Amino acid sequence: MTPEQQKSILTIALLAAFADGTKDDAEREEIRRIAQSLAGDSGMADLPRIYQDVLLKRTTVQAAAAALTDPGQRQLAYEMAVCVCDVDGRQTPAEAQFLATLKSALQLGAQQTAAFEHEADALVDVAEKAPPSAVPWGVAGAAATGAAAYAAAASAPSSSPSSPSSSSSSSPASMPVPVAVPAGPGDAELDKSILNYAMLNGALELLPQSWASMAIIPMQVKMVYGIGKAHGVELDQGHIKEFIAAAGVGMTSQYLEQFGRKLLGGLLGKVAGRTIGGVGSAATGMAFSFATTYALGQVAKRYYAGGRVMSTAMLRDSFQNLLGPAKQMQSQYLPQIQQKAATLDAGKIMAMVRGG
């Protein structure tokens, strides 16, 4: 795939991200940050310009689609757009219209897209109806080593201090607390659960099916629910998603970053209607979701153990400070992540999201 074709697919993914017209300033800023980060890592210096073109409506679906002449690339672009639209819940009318326009521009018929649309719709439906509680797969002996490794990495001095004086009007609570909190109920078990969810989400990211990464956020919801419940707090999906967003983990932006890094790293393509890459390329360190999930779990543990009195600024600072140590850990668990990815299929993923 040429750089120009990569740019076209990323343009379509960005257009899909803004198709619903409801992205707030924080989500737009996070998507802008991702474009800059991907540009620096991949050497594709004009990615921020592509983001601006999309945001200011200086480009169109038709223009982006015109550069994709290979049927596999057109299929990949459409599947990624569907995932971007679906990752934060059921499609809005505006998103459905965008996808219909995109399908036409890419010259894709119902026969080419029906199977994928069915799989993606089924996952959205299951995630929407499932209770947030579930128990992830276990990894014998991983809890102690994971907690120790993370504790050592996270104890390093932070380069970005928290900001207790920052505004907290949109936070789940109103006042910051110190990072250190007493051990909560079943603290070691929570560390084990967080590690298991992180490895599971790393495995989901490595799967060849385009829609598999859509299961990552429902699993993060289940993880946060379990942490809250362990501290006597039981919340619905809406409140949990608000907490995840308050910590700075955007649903759309998280998927865009996963997809963008795979695409620009040359790990995505289409062969006979199947996305390739992922498991076979895991050694490149693409298990981005491991770090995000692990850091999110540790922030949630601190938040609930500390009485839910962390401001939005403190939540976001804590997440960013914990993300680095979590990234250092992911290579340690890459063999387990690869092993788990090799055992997952559509039925197992649906069962996990459903809570079975």
C-alpha positions, -999 to 999 in steps of 0.1 A, spaced: 0 0 0 14 34 -10 16 64 13 -11 81 -7 -34 51 -3 -27 51 34 -36 88 36 -69 82 17 -79 54 42 -69 76 72 -89 105 57 -120 82 54 -115 71 90 -113 107 102 -144 116 82 -162 87 98 -151 100 133 -167 134 127 -197 120 108 -221 123 138 -212 159 144 -212 155 182 -175 154 190 -168 177 219 -136 199 222 -118 172 243 -124 145 217 -114 167 188 -82 177 207 -74 140 213 -79 132 176 -57 161 167 -30 148 191 -32 113 176 -27 128 141 4 146 153 17 116 171 12 93 141 29 118 119 59 119 141 62 81 144 55 73 108 73 102 91 41 112 73 44 149 81 11 160 64 -12 139 87 -20 170 108 -30 188 76 -53 159 67 -69 163 101 -74 200 95 -89 193 60 -114 169 75 -123 192 104 -127 223 81 -145 202 55 -119 209 28 -120 173 16 -148 148 7 -155 111 8 -155 111 -30 -120 126 -32 -106 102 -6 -122 72 -23 -109 81 -57 -74 72 -47 -83 37 -38 -84 15 -69 -77 -19 -53 -109 -37 -43 -92 -49 -10 -82 -14 -1 -118 -1 -7 -132 -29 14 -107 -21 42 -116 16 41 -153 8 44 -148 -17 73 -126 8 92 -153 35 88 -180 12 101 -159 4 131 -152 40 138 -189 48 136 -199 18 157 -172 20 184 -191 44 206 -225 27 202 -253 23 177 -250 44 145 -268 78 144 -288 87 113 -260 110 103 -234 81 105 -257 58 86 -260 83 58 -222 89 58 -216 51 54 -242 49 26 -224 77 8 -190 61 14 -202 27 1 -214 43 -31 -182 63 -35 -161 31 -30 -183 12 -55 -191 -15 -30 -223 -35 -33 -244 -52 -6 -229 -86 -15 -194 -73 -6 -204 -56 27 -233 -76 41 -213 -102 61 -191 -76 78 -220 -53 85 -239 -82 101 -209 -91 124 -204 -54 134 -241 -49 141 -243 -81 161 -214 -69 183 -229 -35 189 -262 -52 198 -246 -76 222 -225 -48 239 -256 -26 242 -277 -52 259 -251 -70 280 -248 -63 317 -214 -47 324 -202 -75 347 -180 -103 336 -149 -122 346 -120 -122 321 -98 -152 314 -71 -159 339 -34 -163 336 -18 -185 362 10 -168 381 6 -135 363 -9 -115 391 21 -112 414 46 -105 387 23 -81 370 16 -61 402 53 -60 411 64 -49 376 39 -22 375 45 -10 410 82 -7 402 76 12 369 49 34 383 71 45 413 95 63 390 94 101 393 67 117 371 75 144 346 40 158 346 27 168 380 -10 168 386 -31 199 387 -54 200 417 -65 235 409 -78 227 375 -115 230 368 -136 199 376 -170 209 366 -174 179 342 -157 154 364 -173 124 382 -164 143 415 -151 176 425 -119 174 445 -85 158 440 -69 133 464 -33 122 468 -22 94 445 -14 71 473 -45 53 486 -49 25 511 -53 -11 498 -89 -17 490 -110 -49 492 -93 -77 474 -65 -54 461 -44 -83 448 -74 -98 430 -81 -64 414 -45 -62 401 -49 -97 387 -82 -88 370 -68 -56 356 -38 -75 341 -61 -101 327 -83 -75 310 -52 -57 296 -39 -89 281 -73 -98 267 -76 -64 250 -41 -67 237 -52 -100 221 -83 -85 207 -63 -58 190 -41 -84 173 -69 -103 157 -73 -102 119 -110 -95 119 -116 -57 114 -145 -56 140 -127 -74 168 -111 -43 182 -147 -29 188 -149 -54 217 -121 -36 235 -142 -8 250 -170 -31 262 -143 -51 280 -129 -19 295 -164 -11 307 -167 -45 324 -133 -40 340 -142 -6 355 -176 -20 367 -158 -48 385 -134 -24 402 -162 -2 413 -183 -31 426 -154 -43 446 -155 -10 464 -193 -11 469 -203 10 439 -225 -4 411 -229 18 380 -245 14 347 -228 15 313 -235 52 308 -218 63 341 -188 40 334 -183 54 299 -184 89 314 -157 79 339 -136 64 310 -140 96 290 -131 117 321 -99 98 324 -90 109 289 -97 76 271 -119 86 242 -138 58 225 -135 70 189 -100 84 194 -88 51 210 -99 31 180 -85 56 156 -51 54 172 -51 16 172 -61 15 135 -37 43 125 -7 27 140 -14 -6 123 -21 10 90 10 32 89 31 3 103 22 -18 73 2 -43 93 -31 -40 76 -43 -52 42 -70 -73 26 -67 -107 12 -98 -125 0 -120 -103 21 -100 -108 53 -79 -82 71 -43 -94 74 -17 -84 100 -22 -86 137 -12 -119 153 17 -126 130 31 -91 135 27 -89 172 64 -87 178 63 -52 165 47 -41 198 13 -32 184 -6 -43 215 -15 -6 222 -46 -16 240 -27 -35 267 -12 -3 281 -44 17 278 -65 -9 296 -39 -15 323 -34 22 330 -72 28 330 -77 -1 354 -51 13 378 -67 48 377 -101 33 383 -88 14 413 -73 46 428 -105 65 421 -128 41 438 -105 32 467 -100 70 473 -138 76 477 -144 89 442 -131 124 449 -105 129 421 -111 158 397 -111 154 359 -76 170 358 -63 145 384 -79 116 366 -63 126 333 -29 133 349 -30 100 367 -38 81 335 -10 97 315 15 91 343 5 54 345 5 49 308 43 49 304 49 21 329 21 1 314 37 4 279 70 -9 294 51 -39 307 34 -50 275 65 -66 259 68 -87 290 34 -102 284 35 -103 246 38 -142 245 6 -145 266 -12 -119 244 -2 -138 213 -13 -171 227 -46 -157 237 -52 -141 203 -46 -174 187 -75 -190 207 -102 -163 201 -129 -165 175 -161 -147 168 -182 -169 191 -158 -164 221 -156 -127 216 -194 -124 215 -197 -145 246 -172 -123 265 -190 -91 256 -223 -107 265 -208 -117 298 -211 -155 292 
